[in-house]
Amino acid sequence: MVSKARSVTLSPLMLAILGIWFLANILSQLAFISSHGIPYDGVVMLESLGPLYYAIIAAELLLWFWLLFFLVIKLVKHFSDLQKTKSDIANY
């Protein structure tokens, strides 16, 4: 029961974090382009942070892998439920 409750509350939170991260990146790029006329080079900017660069890249990769995993699980559940519904209708 605890794992079920945790998965229900964790998914919307992670989706919100990923959405905020994505929108923050877009808005920051938009602000830079509007003031300088060209996009900034994100890799050079992150590399200037030194070793913290790797932690930021790792966090972003974890978020994107989580999203991929979340979508795959949702897709598998959807097709599993769809298959179960079809078999229930056929057996009725």
C-alpha positions as a Markdown table, in Angstrom:
| # | Residue | x | y | z |
|---|---|---|---|---|
| 1 | Met | 0.0 | 0.0 | 0.0 |
| 2 | Val | 2.9 | 2.4 | 0.8 |
| 3 | Ser | 4.6 | 1.8 | -2.5 |
| 4 | Lys | 1.3 | 2.4 | -4.4 |
| 5 | Ala | 0.8 | 5.8 | -2.5 |
| 6 | Arg | 4.5 | 6.7 | -3.1 |
| 7 | Ser | 4.3 | 6.0 | -6.9 |
| 8 | Val | 1.1 | 8.1 | -7.2 |
| 9 | Thr | 2.6 | 11.2 | -5.5 |
| 10 | Leu | 6.0 | 10.8 | -7.0 |
| 11 | Ser | 5.0 | 10.9 | -10.6 |
| 12 | Pro | 3.2 | 14.3 | -10.6 |
| 13 | Leu | 6.1 | 15.8 | -8.6 |
| 14 | Met | 8.7 | 14.5 | -11.0 |
| 15 | Leu | 6.7 | 15.7 | -14.0 |
| 16 | Ala | 6.4 | 19.1 | -12.4 |
| 17 | Ile | 10.2 | 19.2 | -11.8 |
| 18 | Leu | 10.9 | 18.2 | -15.4 |
| 19 | Gly | 8.4 | 20.7 | -16.8 |
| 20 | Ile | 9.9 | 23.5 | -14.7 |
| 21 | Trp | 13.4 | 22.6 | -15.7 |
| 22 | Phe | 12.5 | 22.5 | -19.3 |
| 23 | Leu | 10.6 | 25.8 | -19.2 |
| 24 | Ala | 13.4 | 27.5 | -17.2 |
| 25 | Asn | 15.9 | 26.5 | -19.9 |
| 26 | Ile | 13.7 | 27.9 | -22.7 |
| 27 | Leu | 13.0 | 31.1 | -20.9 |
| 28 | Ser | 16.6 | 31.7 | -20.0 |
| 29 | Gln | 17.6 | 31.1 | -23.7 |
| 30 | Leu | 14.8 | 33.5 | -24.8 |
| 31 | Ala | 16.0 | 36.2 | -22.4 |
| 32 | Phe | 19.6 | 35.9 | -23.5 |
| 33 | Ile | 18.6 | 36.0 | -27.2 |
| 34 | Ser | 16.4 | 39.0 | -26.7 |
| 35 | Ser | 19.2 | 41.0 | -25.0 |
| 36 | His | 22.2 | 39.7 | -27.1 |
| 37 | Gly | 20.7 | 38.7 | -30.4 |
| 38 | Ile | 22.4 | 35.2 | -30.4 |
| 39 | Pro | 21.8 | 32.1 | -28.3 |
| 40 | Tyr | 24.3 | 31.3 | -25.5 |
| 41 | Asp | 26.4 | 28.2 | -25.6 |
| 42 | Gly | 25.1 | 26.1 | -22.8 |
| 43 | Val | 28.0 | 23.6 | -22.8 |
| 44 | Val | 30.6 | 26.4 | -22.4 |
| 45 | Met | 28.5 | 28.0 | -19.7 |
| 46 | Leu | 28.2 | 24.7 | -17.8 |
| 47 | Glu | 31.8 | 23.8 | -18.2 |
| 48 | Ser | 32.7 | 27.1 | -16.6 |
| 49 | Leu | 31.2 | 25.8 | -13.4 |
| 50 | Gly | 34.0 | 23.2 | -13.0 |
| 51 | Pro | 33.2 | 19.9 | -11.3 |
| 52 | Leu | 29.6 | 21.0 | -10.5 |
| 53 | Tyr | 29.1 | 20.7 | -14.3 |
| 54 | Tyr | 29.0 | 16.9 | -14.0 |
| 55 | Ala | 26.5 | 17.0 | -11.2 |
| 56 | Ile | 24.2 | 19.2 | -13.2 |
| 57 | Ile | 24.5 | 17.0 | -16.3 |
| 58 | Ala | 23.9 | 13.9 | -14.2 |
| 59 | Ala | 20.7 | 15.4 | -12.6 |
| 60 | Glu | 19.4 | 16.4 | -16.0 |
| 61 | Leu | 20.1 | 12.9 | -17.5 |
| 62 | Leu | 18.4 | 11.3 | -14.5 |
| 63 | Leu | 15.3 | 13.5 | -15.1 |
| 64 | Trp | 15.1 | 12.6 | -18.8 |
| 65 | Phe | 15.7 | 8.9 | -18.1 |
| 66 | Trp | 13.0 | 9.0 | -15.5 |
| 67 | Leu | 10.6 | 10.6 | -18.1 |
| 68 | Leu | 11.4 | 7.9 | -20.6 |
| 69 | Phe | 10.9 | 5.1 | -18.0 |
| 70 | Phe | 7.6 | 6.8 | -16.8 |
| 71 | Leu | 6.3 | 7.0 | -20.4 |
| 72 | Val | 7.3 | 3.3 | -21.2 |
| 73 | Ile | 5.5 | 2.1 | -18.0 |
| 74 | Lys | 2.4 | 4.1 | -18.9 |
| 75 | Leu | 2.5 | 2.7 | -22.4 |
| 76 | Val | 2.9 | -0.9 | -21.2 |
| 77 | Lys | 0.0 | -0.4 | -18.7 |
| 78 | His | -2.2 | 1.1 | -21.4 |
| 79 | Phe | -1.6 | -1.7 | -23.9 |
| 80 | Ser | -1.9 | -4.3 | -21.1 |
| 81 | Asp | -5.3 | -2.9 | -20.0 |
| 82 | Leu | -6.4 | -2.7 | -23.7 |
| 83 | Gln | -5.4 | -6.3 | -24.3 |
| 84 | Lys | -7.2 | -7.4 | -21.1 |
| 85 | Thr | -10.4 | -5.5 | -22.1 |
| 86 | Lys | -10.3 | -7.1 | -25.6 |
| 87 | Ser | -9.9 | -10.6 | -24.0 |
| 88 | Asp | -12.7 | -9.9 | -21.5 |
| 89 | Ile | -15.0 | -8.8 | -24.4 |
| 90 | Ala | -14.1 | -11.9 | -26.4 |
| 91 | Asn | -14.8 | -14.2 | -23.4 |
| 92 | Tyr | -18.1 | -12.6 | -22.6 |
